[in-house]
């Protein structure tokens, strides 16, 4: 730990608050949605800490988007969104929760969080809560419009419950206190989602029109 602190690789002030679990929850893991970006790739992982080290529950990388038709621009905003979406659907499919928490039907850029709709556990027929994790940005500066929040938005739209606020998404108007995404940004998000789900059985969005689907 001391070496990673001296090398500037880990922010232990942040990690301590993301790892520590309440005593009343015993050995229940506390999951983190980890986003790390390089010059040519983006990694999204769901990780939990153990006394012997971190364990990865599920991972998705932007270079995997090539199999869905995204060959270039693997670190731009749309690719980050698609990578977060891929991780969310892959994780929920592994846990057999993909049919219970399908996420948002059409990515229009509006605020959406699975946890807001499932506060009352016994009011739901399934009796299940959405998978909850916390965003781990590492050493990235959390500026408005940062690409780490694109991955967060993709994971949330995919059905994960990640507590967040919309005031760091691109287009946030601080004076008005509302989100005003521009139309090109919405088109990029929609294009990325359509390309990702084009050849994936069972994950095709319900809101995608038939006339638009072949274009991507």
C-alpha positions as CSV (number, residue, x, y, z in Angstrom):
1,X,0.0,0.0,0.0
2,X,2.8,2.4,0.8
3,X,4.4,2.0,-2.5
4,X,1.2,2.5,-4.5
5,X,0.6,5.7,-2.5
6,X,4.1,7.0,-3.2
7,X,3.8,6.1,-6.9
8,X,0.4,8.0,-7.0
9,X,-1.5,4.9,-8.3
10,X,-4.1,4.6,-5.5
11,X,-6.1,7.2,-3.6
12,X,-6.5,5.4,-0.3
13,X,-8.6,8.2,1.2
14,X,-11.2,7.3,-1.5
15,X,-10.6,3.6,-1.4
16,X,-11.1,3.4,2.4
17,X,-14.6,4.8,2.1
18,X,-15.5,2.6,-0.9
19,X,-14.3,-0.6,0.8
20,X,-15.4,-0.4,4.4
21,X,-18.6,-2.3,5.1
22,X,-21.0,-1.8,8.0
23,X,-20.6,-4.3,10.8
24,X,-24.2,-5.2,10.8
25,X,-23.8,-6.6,7.2
26,X,-21.2,-9.2,8.4
27,X,-19.3,-10.7,5.4
28,X,-21.6,-9.2,2.7
29,X,-19.4,-7.8,-0.1
30,X,-19.5,-4.2,-1.0
31,X,-19.4,-3.9,-4.8
32,X,-17.6,-1.2,-6.7
33,X,-18.2,-0.2,-10.4
34,X,-14.6,0.4,-11.4
35,X,-13.9,2.4,-14.6
36,X,-10.3,2.7,-15.9
37,X,-9.3,4.2,-19.3
38,X,-6.1,4.0,-21.3
39,X,-5.2,5.6,-24.6
40,X,-6.7,2.8,-26.6
41,X,-9.1,0.9,-24.4
42,X,-11.6,1.2,-21.6
43,X,-12.1,-1.3,-18.8
44,X,-15.3,-1.6,-16.7
45,X,-15.3,-4.0,-13.8
46,X,-17.5,-4.9,-10.8
47,X,-15.1,-5.5,-8.0
48,X,-15.4,-6.4,-4.3
49,X,-12.6,-6.3,-1.6
50,X,-11.4,-9.3,0.4
51,X,-8.6,-9.6,3.0
52,X,-6.5,-11.2,0.4
53,X,-7.1,-8.7,-2.3
54,X,-9.8,-7.5,-4.7
55,X,-11.9,-10.0,-6.6
56,X,-13.5,-9.2,-10.0
57,X,-17.1,-10.4,-10.4
58,X,-17.6,-9.3,-14.0
59,X,-15.7,-7.2,-16.5
60,X,-16.2,-5.6,-20.0
61,X,-13.8,-3.9,-22.2
62,X,-14.3,-1.5,-25.1
63,X,-12.2,-3.6,-27.5
64,X,-15.0,-6.2,-27.3
65,X,-17.3,-3.7,-29.1
66,X,-15.7,-4.7,-32.4
67,X,-17.9,-7.9,-32.4
68,X,-20.9,-5.6,-32.2
69,X,-19.9,-3.3,-35.1
70,X,-17.9,-0.6,-33.3
71,X,-14.4,-0.9,-34.7
72,X,-13.0,2.7,-34.1
73,X,-13.3,5.3,-31.4
74,X,-13.1,2.8,-28.6
75,X,-12.4,5.5,-25.9
76,X,-14.9,8.2,-27.0
77,X,-18.1,9.0,-25.0
78,X,-20.4,6.7,-27.0
79,X,-18.0,3.7,-26.6
80,X,-17.7,4.3,-22.8
81,X,-21.5,4.3,-22.6
82,X,-21.7,1.1,-24.6
83,X,-19.1,-0.6,-22.5
84,X,-20.9,0.2,-19.3
85,X,-24.1,-1.1,-20.8
86,X,-22.4,-4.3,-21.9
87,X,-21.1,-4.9,-18.4
88,X,-24.5,-4.3,-16.8
89,X,-26.4,-6.7,-19.1
90,X,-23.6,-9.3,-18.8
91,X,-23.6,-9.2,-15.0
92,X,-27.4,-9.3,-14.7
93,X,-27.4,-12.3,-17.1
94,X,-24.9,-14.1,-14.9
95,X,-27.0,-13.5,-11.8
96,X,-30.2,-14.4,-13.6
97,X,-31.6,-10.9,-13.0
98,X,-31.6,-9.7,-16.7
99,X,-35.4,-10.4,-17.1
100,X,-36.3,-8.7,-13.8
101,X,-34.3,-5.5,-14.3
102,X,-34.2,-4.6,-18.0
103,X,-33.1,-1.0,-17.5
104,X,-34.3,1.8,-19.7
105,X,-36.1,1.0,-22.9
106,X,-34.9,4.0,-24.9
107,X,-31.7,6.0,-24.0
108,X,-32.9,9.6,-24.3
109,X,-30.4,11.0,-21.9
110,X,-32.9,11.5,-19.1
111,X,-32.2,10.7,-15.4
112,X,-32.8,7.0,-14.6
113,X,-31.8,4.8,-11.7
114,X,-33.1,1.3,-10.9
115,X,-32.9,1.9,-7.2
116,X,-35.5,4.7,-7.3
117,X,-38.2,2.4,-8.6
118,X,-37.5,-0.5,-6.2
119,X,-37.3,1.1,-2.8
120,X,-40.2,-0.9,-1.4
121,X,-39.1,-4.5,-1.7
122,X,-42.4,-6.2,-0.9
123,X,-44.3,-4.1,-3.4
124,X,-42.6,-5.9,-6.3
125,X,-43.8,-9.2,-7.6
126,X,-40.2,-10.6,-7.8
127,X,-39.2,-9.5,-4.3
128,X,-35.7,-8.8,-5.5
129,X,-33.7,-5.6,-5.2
130,X,-31.5,-4.4,-8.1
131,X,-27.8,-5.1,-8.0
132,X,-26.2,-2.2,-6.2
133,X,-22.6,-1.0,-6.5
134,X,-20.7,2.3,-6.1
135,X,-18.7,4.2,-8.7
136,X,-14.9,4.0,-8.4
137,X,-13.3,6.6,-10.6
138,X,-9.7,6.1,-9.3
139,X,-7.5,9.1,-10.0
140,X,-9.7,10.6,-12.7
141,X,-10.8,14.2,-12.2
142,X,-14.6,14.2,-11.9
143,X,-15.3,17.2,-14.2
144,X,-18.6,17.8,-15.9
145,X,-18.8,15.6,-19.0
146,X,-16.0,13.3,-18.1
147,X,-16.1,9.9,-19.9
148,X,-16.2,8.0,-16.7
149,X,-19.7,9.2,-16.3
150,X,-20.6,7.9,-19.7
151,X,-19.8,4.4,-18.5
152,X,-21.8,5.1,-15.4
153,X,-24.8,6.1,-17.5
154,X,-24.5,3.0,-19.6
155,X,-24.4,0.7,-16.6
156,X,-27.4,2.5,-15.0
157,X,-29.4,2.3,-18.2
158,X,-28.5,-1.4,-18.3
159,X,-30.2,-2.1,-15.0
160,X,-27.6,-1.6,-12.3
161,X,-28.3,0.5,-9.2
162,X,-25.5,3.0,-8.9
163,X,-26.3,6.0,-6.7
164,X,-25.4,9.1,-8.7
165,X,-26.5,12.6,-9.6
166,X,-27.0,14.0,-13.1
167,X,-25.1,17.2,-12.5
168,X,-21.9,15.7,-14.0
169,X,-23.4,14.6,-17.3
170,X,-22.6,16.7,-20.4
171,X,-25.0,19.5,-21.0
172,X,-25.7,20.2,-17.3
173,X,-26.8,23.8,-16.8
174,X,-25.7,24.9,-13.4
175,X,-27.6,28.1,-13.5
176,X,-30.9,26.5,-14.5
177,X,-30.2,23.3,-12.4
178,X,-31.3,21.0,-15.2
179,X,-29.9,18.7,-17.8
180,X,-30.1,19.9,-21.4
181,X,-28.3,17.3,-23.6
182,X,-27.8,18.5,-27.2
183,X,-29.3,16.4,-29.9
184,X,-26.0,15.1,-31.4
185,X,-25.1,13.7,-28.0
186,X,-28.4,11.8,-27.8
187,X,-27.8,10.4,-31.3
188,X,-24.4,9.2,-30.3
189,X,-25.8,7.4,-27.3
190,X,-28.6,5.8,-29.4
191,X,-26.2,4.8,-32.2
192,X,-23.9,3.1,-29.7
193,X,-26.7,1.2,-28.0
194,X,-28.1,0.0,-31.3
195,X,-24.8,-1.2,-32.5
196,X,-24.1,-3.0,-29.3
197,X,-27.5,-4.8,-29.2
198,X,-27.8,-5.4,-33.0
199,X,-26.7,-9.1,-33.0
200,X,-27.2,-9.9,-29.3
201,X,-30.3,-12.1,-28.9
202,X,-32.6,-11.1,-26.0
203,X,-31.0,-7.7,-25.5
204,X,-32.6,-5.7,-28.3
205,X,-34.2,-2.5,-26.9
206,X,-38.0,-2.4,-27.1
207,X,-38.0,1.2,-28.2
208,X,-35.8,0.8,-31.3
209,X,-38.0,1.3,-34.4
210,X,-37.7,-1.2,-37.3
211,X,-36.8,1.5,-39.8
212,X,-33.9,2.7,-37.7
213,X,-32.5,-0.7,-36.8
214,X,-30.8,-1.6,-40.2
215,X,-29.0,1.7,-40.3
216,X,-26.7,0.7,-37.5
